[in-house]
Amino acid sequence: MKRRYRQILFGHRPYWWVHETVIYPNQSSPCLEQFPITCETGPGSPSGHAMGSSCVWYVMVTAALSYTVRWKDKSAVTLHRLTWSLLWSIFWIIQISVCISRVFIATHFPHQVILGVFAGILVAEAFEHAPAIQTASLRTYIKTNLFLFIFALGFYLVLKLLDIDLLWSVPKAKKWCANPDWINIDTTPFAGLVRNLGALFGLGLGINSEMFIASCKGKNSCKISFRILCIAASLATLQLYNVVKIPTHTECLFYILSFCKSAAMPLTVVALVPYCVHSLMRTTEKKLN
């Protein structure tokens, strides 16, 4: 049982694996070049970057194609086929680029990034067939958050009793990273859990806010201009969030601030930005009238 858990959970990263494997005898292991973003501390399988990229781009491509599939005349069908080919070509070019980059910096093995791509697509499909995420109450989001946190903590403790340490990868990263300054607490498994819980809470808070109801369910929500302005403003705002650096000298404080930042980002994109755009458009319309 313990060996099976290790096979499922323990995805080694190339930059430390080459130093510890018995495949290369007499210290003849290859020298892998490391970069400031190489030394991630979590397990390597599946690739989170590949998974996130494929999930997000799959949602955007399928959403765009859902509009073109409604076209009925012959010329529109031809245009839909061209659009289908173009968008899916862009999708796979981006995924291949992400996968190659992750392998190049010695952060992942090829099979890990491939697994990440298909795992991301499965996640996107699963949430596409779960419309309740858009209609669930804030209480449901809070209960889900608590359940996920308790489950993750309980799972960690159970594995700890089985003498399986989920943080096994952190010492390896610290040992084999070429530069200790490249080790980032933001890449630990617990940091990922905190970010996900924060994002889920922020999404629930945003969807159930009065700002979301007033803007995204109002008359402006169907206007192309409203959506374009929301996209542009959201992208600009998210860039500002990326500028904010969370202090890492205190681990507990880091996790708290990481949760708050992760919650603030979907809240801003889902509720605050659309409400501001909606208010701006409404003010402009009143002046024109």
Secondary structure as GFF3:
##gff-version 3
##sequence-region A 1 289
A	DSSP	alpha_helix	2	9	.	.	.	ID=ss1
A	DSSP	alpha_helix	14	20	.	.	.	ID=ss2
A	DSSP	alpha_helix	48	68	.	.	.	ID=ss3
A	DSSP	alpha_helix	74	104	.	.	.	ID=ss4
A	DSSP	alpha_helix	110	128	.	.	.	ID=ss5
A	DSSP	alpha_helix	132	135	.	.	.	ID=ss6
A	DSSP	alpha_helix	138	161	.	.	.	ID=ss7
A	DSSP	alpha_helix	169	176	.	.	.	ID=ss8
A	DSSP	three_ten_helix	180	182	.	.	.	ID=ss9
A	DSSP	three_ten_helix	185	187	.	.	.	ID=ss10
A	DSSP	alpha_helix	189	207	.	.	.	ID=ss11
A	DSSP	alpha_helix	210	216	.	.	.	ID=ss12
A	DSSP	three_ten_helix	219	222	.	.	.	ID=ss13
A	DSSP	alpha_helix	224	243	.	.	.	ID=ss14
A	DSSP	alpha_helix	251	267	.	.	.	ID=ss15
A	DSSP	pi_helix	268	272	.	.	.	ID=ss16
A	DSSP	alpha_helix	273	288	.	.	.	ID=ss17
###
